[in-house]
Amino acid sequence: MTTARRSGLKTIDITLIGMFVALMAIGANITTIFPFMMVGGVPITLQTFFCVLAGALLGSRLGAIAMSVYVLVGLIGAPVFAKFSGGFATVISPTFGFLLSFILAAYITGLIIEKNGGKASYVVATLIGMIINYVVGTNLMFMAYKMWAAAPEGFTYGMAWGWMMVPLPKDIFLAVCAGILAPRINIARKKTMSHQTKHA
């Protein structure tokens, strides 16, 4: 019996999980191409987009697994986090809370779609996933700066949220795009799989 079967994962599931791990790594390092996309130590990335897209396309379980694998791969040392960083020391980084939030955001995004199923629910779900990413990540970042990280002079809760207002319009737009694209991709994928089954 293969590892995939023991874990209840199909080969296509493992492939999609791997694909989103790679996309998250690419999205995390967009600042390498555009160094100016950094505000208050918080990189403006495409991770939120790929996170909610994973939940919308893979569902709650696989979406959360994909994000968990991404975080674990980074923690064991692979340079998949922002600025090609990685390693267990990342857990004390002020932005580690955003990484943890990806798991919950993908899960909730997928769960909402699974319980509703309509096209409108995709956009609602991806926006809620984005909100979870912001709320969890920003609050844990604030706690980290207050408890152990070297906070900027005059750092306040309002300042933490002020930093997040810069990437917010981008992430709202991309979350909506993910919500619009996901059902179309899912329909196309189902048609392809149905066609392959008929001709198998």
Order of alpha helices (4+ residues) and beta strands (2+ residues): alpha-alpha-alpha-beta-beta-alpha-alpha-alpha-alpha-alpha
